Amino acid sequence: MIYLFNSAYRITYLKNVLNILSLPDNYINFVRYRFKDRIQIHDSVLDNIDMLKGQTIVFIFVDRFSESIVNDKPEKKYKFYPIRFGEYTTSAEENDQLQIYFKVKKFISVNDIDDFNDNLIKKLQDYNLLKLTNNDPKETNDGNYAIYIPNDNGTELGLNEAVNQDDAWDKITNQLKNTKVFHSSKEVFDEDEIIFPLFTKFRIKKIQDGREILANVNYSDNKDSNIELISKENYRLYLTYFNPFSRKTEINLVTDSIINHDFSKLKIESEKDTIYTPLRIETDGDVLNSKFAFFSE
């Protein structure tokens, strides 16, 4: 199993977490880590890089700014939140970084988040797992963010595919909304404006014989994926959103211009909902491999 960690400490990294929460199963995403001037990847990954295809990934969010009360005093520490399984596809070097590509899979369920943290730290202590350094949560030279353990399935950590994926997404997003990077971003990122994250999850389903089935995901290579839409077939795009700070915003759906849909500047004024729009391609082509992106304003 490959353990990938992301602290959302930079805005780009925060978007990585939001993407992991949003993308449909089997869609390819990537994360990147330094591995030359400042090591963030354990040798267990680098030494086995050519043999990792198909290995299970667990994607874990790291709250750098967590505090707990110990002996009536606040104590800073990192806290880990498992989000989603994945499957390694490939990697690529870019300057001093290694990009790790993987298919996103099922959301994760753990019975007790504190037990998970205790067991994870114990299990990975010999791998220089990232940890609070110099008592400064903004210290980035803090350990390894990518670790590989062969013949490992994480069972002793209580990692399981959630039986109800919707409930798992709800639980995870409710945990993340309370962390500092998601509710106090101005202080964390030193930005002029507060970032109001909008948690989303989208799925595209084909209507076939009165039933809805998930649309296929196609791959041009091990780094890229698209949703397969067949001309003149009927589809629905379902979007679940969680707007924890009740910010009035709009969502724009960006996709191929020949796809008909009703998600043009969709107004978001409630805290949470699941909405859908019909999708249909009216051109004469047989198959369109399409990408979808959502932007809030």
C-alpha positions in Angstrom: 0.0 0.0 0.0 1.1 3.5 -0.8 0.4 6.2 1.8 0.0 9.7 0.3 -0.4 12.7 2.5 -1.6 16.2 1.7 -1.8 19.0 4.3 -3.6 21.6 2.0 -1.0 24.1 3.3 -0.8 25.8 -0.1 -3.9 26.8 -2.1 -2.9 24.3 -4.9 -2.7 21.5 -2.3 -6.1 22.5 -0.9 -7.5 22.2 -4.4 -6.0 18.7 -4.5 -8.1 17.7 -1.5 -11.2 19.2 -3.0 -10.6 17.3 -6.2 -10.1 14.0 -4.4 -13.5 14.6 -2.8 -15.2 15.6 -6.0 -14.0 13.2 -8.7 -16.0 10.1 -9.7 -14.6 6.6 -9.2 -11.7 5.6 -11.5 -10.9 9.1 -12.6 -7.2 9.9 -12.7 -5.8 12.5 -10.4 -2.2 13.4 -9.4 -0.2 14.8 -6.5 3.4 16.0 -6.5 6.1 16.0 -3.9 9.7 17.2 -3.8 12.4 14.5 -3.9 15.7 16.3 -4.6 16.5 19.5 -2.7 14.0 18.8 0.1 13.0 15.1 0.4 9.3 14.4 0.9 9.2 10.9 -0.5 10.5 7.9 1.3 13.1 5.6 -0.4 10.5 2.8 -0.3 8.6 4.6 -3.0 11.6 5.8 -5.1 13.4 2.4 -5.0 10.3 0.5 -6.2 8.9 3.1 -8.6 8.9 0.8 -11.6 6.9 -1.9 -9.7 4.1 0.2 -8.2 1.5 0.0 -11.0 -1.8 -1.3 -9.6 -0.8 -0.8 -6.0 -3.5 0.4 -3.6 -3.2 4.0 -2.5 -4.6 5.6 0.6 -5.0 9.4 0.4 -4.8 11.1 3.8 -5.4 14.7 4.7 -3.1 16.2 7.3 -4.3 18.9 9.7 -1.1 20.8 10.6 -2.9 23.0 13.1 -4.7 20.5 15.3 -4.5 21.0 19.0 -5.5 18.8 21.9 -5.7 19.3 25.6 -3.0 17.4 27.6 -2.8 17.9 31.3 -5.1 20.9 31.0 -2.7 22.5 28.5 -3.2 22.9 24.7 -0.7 20.7 22.7 -0.1 21.2 19.0 0.1 18.1 16.8 -0.6 16.8 13.3 -3.9 15.0 12.9 -4.6 12.6 10.0 -7.9 12.0 8.2 -8.1 9.2 5.7 -10.2 10.2 2.7 -10.1 7.8 -0.2 -8.5 4.7 -1.7 -6.8 4.8 -5.1 -4.8 2.8 -7.5 -1.3 3.8 -8.7 -1.0 4.2 -12.4 2.4 6.0 -13.1 4.7 8.8 -12.1 6.7 11.5 -13.8 9.6 13.7 -12.8 9.2 17.5 -13.3 12.1 19.6 -12.1 12.6 18.7 -8.5 9.2 17.1 -8.0 7.8 13.7 -8.6 4.2 13.6 -9.9 2.3 10.5 -8.7 -0.8 9.6 -10.8 -3.6 7.4 -9.5 -7.2 6.4 -10.1 -9.5 7.5 -7.3 -11.5 4.8 -5.7 -13.9 4.4 -2.8 -14.2 6.7 0.2 -12.8 5.4 3.5 -14.5 4.6 6.7 -12.7 4.3 10.1 -14.5 3.5 13.4 -12.4 5.9 15.5 -10.3 8.7 14.1 -8.1 8.9 17.2 -7.3 5.2 17.2 -6.5 5.5 13.5 -4.0 8.3 14.3 -2.3 6.4 17.1 -1.9 3.3 15.0 -0.8 5.2 11.9 1.9 7.0 13.8 3.1 3.8 15.4 3.1 1.9 12.1 5.0 4.6 10.1 7.4 5.9 12.8 10.4 4.2 11.1 9.5 5.8 7.8 10.0 9.4 9.0 6.3 10.1 8.7 5.7 13.8 8.6 5.1 15.4 12.0 5.1 18.8 13.8 8.6 20.1 13.6 10.1 22.9 15.8 6.6 23.3 17.3 5.8 25.2 14.1 2.9 24.0 11.9 4.2 26.1 9.1 7.5 24.3 9.0 7.5 22.3 5.7 10.7 20.4 6.2 8.7 18.0 8.4 9.1 14.4 7.0 7.9 12.1 4.3 4.5 12.6 2.5 4.8 9.4 0.3 5.5 6.0 1.8 5.2 2.5 0.4 4.8 -0.7 2.4 4.6 -3.9 0.3 2.1 -6.6 1.1 0.1 -4.2 3.2 -3.7 -3.6 3.2 -4.0 -1.3 6.2 -6.4 -3.6 8.1 -4.7 -2.9 11.5 -5.4 0.7 10.9 -9.1 0.0 10.5 -9.2 1.2 6.9 -12.3 0.0 5.1 -14.3 0.9 2.0 -17.3 2.7 3.4 -20.5 0.6 2.9 -22.5 3.8 2.2 -20.3 6.1 0.1 -22.6 9.1 0.4 -22.5 8.9 4.2 -18.7 8.6 4.1 -18.4 11.7 2.0 -20.7 13.5 4.5 -18.7 12.4 7.5 -15.3 13.3 5.9 -16.4 16.8 4.7 -17.9 17.5 8.2 -14.6 16.7 9.7 -12.6 18.8 7.3 -14.8 21.9 7.6 -13.6 22.3 11.2 -9.9 22.2 10.4 -8.0 25.5 10.2 -7.1 25.4 6.5 -10.7 25.2 5.6 -12.3 27.6 8.0 -9.4 30.1 8.7 -7.7 30.2 5.4 -6.8 33.9 5.6 -4.5 33.2 8.5 -3.1 30.0 7.1 -2.3 31.2 3.6 -1.6 34.9 4.4 -4.0 35.9 1.7 -5.9 39.2 1.6 -9.2 37.4 1.3 -10.6 34.3 3.1 -11.1 31.3 0.9 -14.5 29.7 1.3 -14.1 26.1 0.1 -17.2 24.5 -1.5 -17.1 20.8 -1.1 -18.5 19.0 -4.2 -19.0 15.5 -5.5 -20.2 14.8 -9.1 -21.3 11.7 -10.8 -22.5 11.1 -14.4 -25.1 8.4 -15.0 -26.4 7.0 -18.3 -30.2 6.3 -18.5 -30.6 2.9 -19.9 -33.7 0.8 -20.0 -35.3 3.0 -17.3 -32.2 2.5 -15.0 -29.3 4.7 -14.2 -25.8 3.3 -14.6 -22.5 5.1 -14.0 -20.9 6.4 -17.2 -17.6 4.8 -18.3 -14.3 6.4 -17.6 -11.8 6.1 -20.5 -8.0 6.5 -20.5 -5.8 8.0 -23.1 -2.8 7.0 -21.0 -1.8 6.4 -17.4 -2.0 10.1 -16.7 -5.3 11.2 -18.2 -8.9 10.2 -18.1 -12.3 11.3 -19.6 -15.9 10.5 -19.2 -17.4 8.6 -22.1 -20.6 10.1 -23.5 -22.3 8.4 -26.5 -24.0 10.6 -29.0 -27.8 11.0 -28.6 -27.9 8.9 -25.5 -29.4 10.4 -22.3 -27.3 11.2 -19.2 -27.7 12.9 -15.9 -25.0 14.8 -14.1 -25.5 14.7 -10.3 -23.8 17.3 -8.2 -23.7 17.1 -4.4 -22.4 20.2 -2.7 -21.7 21.2 0.9 -21.4 24.9 1.6 -20.5 24.9 5.3 -20.2 28.6 5.6 -23.5 29.4 3.8 -21.7 31.6 1.4 -23.8 32.8 -1.5 -22.0 31.7 -4.6 -22.4 30.4 -8.1 -21.1 27.3 -9.8 -20.1 27.3 -13.4 -19.8 23.9 -15.2 -17.1 24.0 -17.8 -17.1 21.2 -20.4 -17.3 20.6 -24.2 -19.4 23.2 -26.0 -21.5 20.5 -27.8 -22.9 19.1 -24.6 -26.3 20.4 -23.7 -26.8 21.0 -19.9 -28.6 23.4 -17.6 -25.7 24.2 -15.1 -24.9 27.7 -16.3 -24.0 29.9 -13.3 -26.0 27.8 -10.9 -26.8 29.8 -7.7 -25.8 28.1 -4.4 -27.6 29.6 -1.4 -28.3 26.6 0.8 -25.8 24.7 3.0 -26.2 21.3 1.3 -28.1 19.7 -1.6 -27.9 17.2 -4.5 -29.0 18.6 -7.8 -28.9 17.2 -11.4 -29.0 18.3 -15.0 -29.7 16.3 -18.1 -26.8 15.9 -20.5 -27.2 15.1 -24.1 -24.9 15.3 -27.2 -26.8 16.1 -30.4 -23.9 15.7 -32.8 -23.5 12.8 -35.2 -20.2 11.5 -33.6 -20.4 8.1 -31.9 -18.5 8.8 -28.7 -17.2 11.9 -27.0 -14.6 11.6 -24.3 -15.2 14.6 -22.1 -13.8 16.4 -19.1 -15.9 18.3 -16.6 -14.8 21.1 -14.2 -16.7 23.2 -11.7 -15.7 26.7 -10.6 -17.4 28.7 -7.8 -17.4 32.5 -7.8 
